[in-house]
Amino acid sequence: MRAVTIHQTGGPEVMRVEDVAVPQPGEGQALVRLEAAGVNFIDIYHRGGQYRVTLPFVLGQEGAGIVEAVGPGVTEAARGDRVAFSNVAGTYAQFVVAPSWRLVPVPAALTSTDAAAAMLQGMTAHYLSHTTFPISPGDTALVHAAAGGVGQLLVQMIKRRGGRVIGTVSSAAKAAVARAAGADEVVNYTQTDFVPAVRALTDGRGVSVVYDSVGRDTFERSLDCVGLRGMVVLCGQASGSVSPVDPQVLNAKGGLFLTRPSLHQYTHTREELLQRASDVLGWIAEGTLRLRIDRTFPLAGAAEAHRYLESRQATGKLLLVPGFLAT
């Protein structure tokens, strides 16, 4: 099969499309023929060495496709099932072996492309808004990168829970995307300092929660946007890692809470995984959650996809689609 492999960490140029052996499922595993694979910032962190992996390494953590074979003891899936998954390594490929408990059935109304686009970002938005800081009516949330893939889904989920959203973006075009997703207020941080803007929009009180997927460029000022006993949720580092924080700073700024979660911690059991995935995929299937796919790439376009994601131009999901041309 063809797979996108790295033999050393570095820039997009270290990615190679290679012929590798098709993996075989073992106990509790299933072999999935991939129809689409998600491109995410975690893939960039693996490629660049921020997150350590054993080399050589096939990139990718998310996908959807058809079960081709199952190993001994598998009860969660059968040959021919359409499934989607996240937190499974090696999805920049034509086939992947996945733990069967991580496979989620794809609703008949959804394509594999939609399912692959929804898993990681959709469930991330779900746990952020439903569990890490469960949004209640009357809460105001600041969402950085509100026009990005996670940002648009997070905005919609906050609104469906009765919250108010202030989004930050980097351009007028992205402001329109964030508003279309449902953001109540949008701040273009290239033109306006978002800290005084957020304070003005909240009558000086600050927001209940900041969801910060940008990291280094926004984090310290995110702390200045939160109200008394509010929370800053650091959920990404698109601009780089943040500097160490003295806990006394959290005290001085109002007894703030700070957390750095990841999806794995919020899909740690099959029960929780199915609950989040069925919500997300079900809402998309019924049309109450809008999914935006920005671009698709063939496997050979993986480096281009990484460059595009790192440029922060994307306004939606990026996918690799084995066997198809880029659009």
Salt bridges, closest charged atoms under 4 A:
GLU18 OE2 - HIS7 NE2 3.00
GLU18 OE2 - ARG16 NH1 3.53
ASP19 OD1 - ARG2 NH1 3.03
GLU62 OE1 - LYS317 NZ 2.76
GLU68 OE2 - ARG33 NE 3.10
ASP184 OD2 - LYS159 NZ 2.90
GLU185 OE2 - ARG164 NH2 3.90
ASP193 OD1 - ARG221 NH1 3.58
ASP203 OD2 - ARG205 NH1 3.79
ASP217 OD2 - ARG312 NH1 3.78
ASP224 OD1 - LYS253 NZ 2.49
GLU272 OE2 - ARG276 NH2 2.80
ASP279 OD2 - HIS126 NE2 2.85
GLU304 OE2 - ARG295 NH2 3.03
GLU310 OE2 - ARG47 NH2 3.22
